[in-house]
Amino acid sequence: MRATALALVLVSSFALVACSNSSAAPEGSGSGKSAPGAAAPAGGGGKAITLPTLGLKATLAGETDEPIIGSGDPVMVMAANFAANVAAAKPTDPKTAKDEQEVAKGFNGKDVQTETLPDGWVVTFKNTGSAGDNYWVSVRRDIGGKPYLCETTQSTPAQQKAAIDFCKSLSK
């Protein structure tokens, strides 16, 4: 299931790259209404959003467009500059950064980097597949006493950084 969700994000990230230069507004966006889950912009440049299904908030740093926020499990967030999946962590998900580093080995991960957070960890790595370089992100956070996993695979380092910043901004 986890691999399927990450594959969906990878495909979506290619769509983001293809569409990132488009100035056309999404169909139906002319109503002037906010997208589901959108909130008032956060201070410091970015868009504050809510993930209603999970009861979480986050900031999309540098974003101005309304994101597409899914309602599935995991919740998929498709922003203008990245896509990511957010879900309540399952018992089978990696619990430690070391567990996630083992996952990276399974994908022939290079440049594996780990960051310890006050409430979890971030593991990033790069691998090369048939479509070129892939930049992986896995962030586990304990928010409000509950573990969450925020993951993605992106096609550029800039998208990877935007996803990391988003995952770190998750809160109740």
C-alpha positions in Angstrom: 0.0 0.0 0.0 2.8 2.4 0.9 4.6 1.8 -2.4 1.4 2.4 -4.3 0.8 5.7 -2.5 4.4 6.8 -3.2 4.0 5.8 -6.9 0.9 7.9 -7.1 2.8 10.9 -5.7 5.7 10.3 -8.1 3.3 10.3 -11.1 1.7 13.5 -9.7 5.0 15.1 -9.3 5.7 14.6 -13.0 2.3 16.2 -13.7 3.4 19.1 -11.5 6.5 19.6 -13.5 4.6 19.5 -16.8 1.9 21.9 -15.6 4.1 24.3 -13.4 4.6 26.7 -16.3 0.9 26.8 -17.1 -1.0 30.0 -16.3 -4.4 28.6 -16.9 -6.6 28.4 -13.8 -8.1 25.0 -12.9 -11.5 24.3 -14.3 -14.2 25.7 -12.1 -11.8 28.0 -10.3 -13.5 31.1 -11.4 -16.0 31.0 -8.6 -13.7 32.9 -6.2 -14.3 30.4 -3.5 -11.4 28.7 -1.7 -10.6 25.1 -2.4 -11.6 22.5 0.3 -9.1 22.7 3.1 -7.8 26.1 2.2 -7.4 28.7 5.0 -6.2 32.2 5.3 -2.6 32.8 4.2 0.0 32.4 7.0 2.3 35.2 8.0 5.7 35.2 6.4 4.6 34.2 2.9 2.8 31.0 2.3 -0.6 29.5 2.3 -2.1 28.1 5.5 -4.2 25.0 4.8 -6.2 22.5 6.8 -6.4 18.8 6.2 -9.9 18.2 7.5 -9.8 14.4 7.3 -6.8 14.4 9.7 -7.6 17.5 11.8 -4.2 18.9 10.9 -3.0 22.3 9.7 0.1 23.1 7.6 1.8 25.9 5.6 2.6 25.8 2.0 5.7 28.0 1.9 6.0 30.1 -1.2 2.7 28.9 -2.6 0.0 31.2 -3.9 -2.3 28.8 -5.8 -5.0 26.9 -4.0 -3.8 23.3 -3.4 -5.9 20.2 -4.2 -6.5 18.4 -1.0 -7.7 14.8 -1.1 -9.9 13.1 1.4 -8.6 9.6 1.1 -6.2 7.6 3.2 -3.6 8.9 2.9 -4.6 12.5 2.2 -2.9 13.7 -0.9 -1.9 17.4 -1.1 -1.1 18.6 -4.6 0.4 22.1 -4.3 1.7 24.1 -7.2 5.3 23.2 -6.4 5.1 19.6 -4.9 2.8 16.8 -3.9 2.8 14.8 -0.7 0.8 12.1 1.1 -0.1 12.6 4.8 -1.6 9.8 6.9 -1.9 8.6 10.5 1.0 6.2 10.9 0.1 2.6 10.7 1.8 -0.1 12.9 3.6 -1.4 9.8 5.1 2.1 9.0 8.7 2.8 10.0 8.8 3.9 13.6 12.4 5.2 13.7 14.7 7.0 11.3 16.9 3.8 11.2 13.9 1.8 10.0 13.3 4.3 7.2 17.0 4.2 6.3 16.5 0.5 5.7 13.7 1.3 3.3 16.1 3.7 1.5 18.5 0.8 1.0 15.7 -1.2 -0.6 15.4 1.6 -3.2 19.2 1.9 -3.7 19.1 5.2 -2.0 22.0 7.6 -2.3 22.8 10.6 -0.3 20.6 9.4 2.6 20.2 12.2 5.1 18.5 12.1 8.5 17.3 15.0 10.6 16.0 14.5 14.1 13.0 16.7 15.0 11.7 17.4 18.5 8.6 15.2 17.7 10.0 12.8 15.1 12.4 12.6 12.2 13.0 13.4 8.5 14.8 11.0 6.1 15.6 12.0 2.6 17.4 10.2 -0.2 17.9 10.2 -4.0 17.7 7.3 -6.4 17.6 6.9 -10.1 14.9 5.1 -11.9 13.7 4.6 -15.4 12.3 8.2 -15.5 15.5 9.7 -14.0 16.4 11.0 -10.6 13.9 10.8 -7.8 14.1 12.7 -4.5 12.4 10.9 -1.6 11.0 12.4 1.6 9.7 10.6 4.6 8.8 12.5 7.7 7.3 10.9 10.9 5.9 13.3 13.5 4.0 12.8 16.8 1.4 15.5 16.7 -1.1 15.8 19.6 0.0 12.4 20.9 -0.7 10.6 17.5 2.0 9.5 15.0 1.7 10.8 11.4 3.7 10.0 8.3 4.2 12.6 5.5 5.8 11.1 2.4 6.6 11.9 -1.2 8.9 11.3 -4.2 9.6 14.3 -6.3 11.6 15.0 -9.4 13.6 18.0 -8.3 15.5 19.0 -5.2 13.4 22.2 -5.0 10.2 20.1 -4.9 11.8 17.8 -2.2 12.6 20.9 -0.1 9.1 22.3 -0.4 7.7 18.9 0.7 10.0 18.8 3.7 9.0 22.3 4.7 5.3 21.3 4.4 5.7 18.1 6.4 7.6 20.0 9.1 4.8 22.6 9.3 2.1 20.1 10.1 0.3 20.8 13.4 -3.0 20.4 15.2 
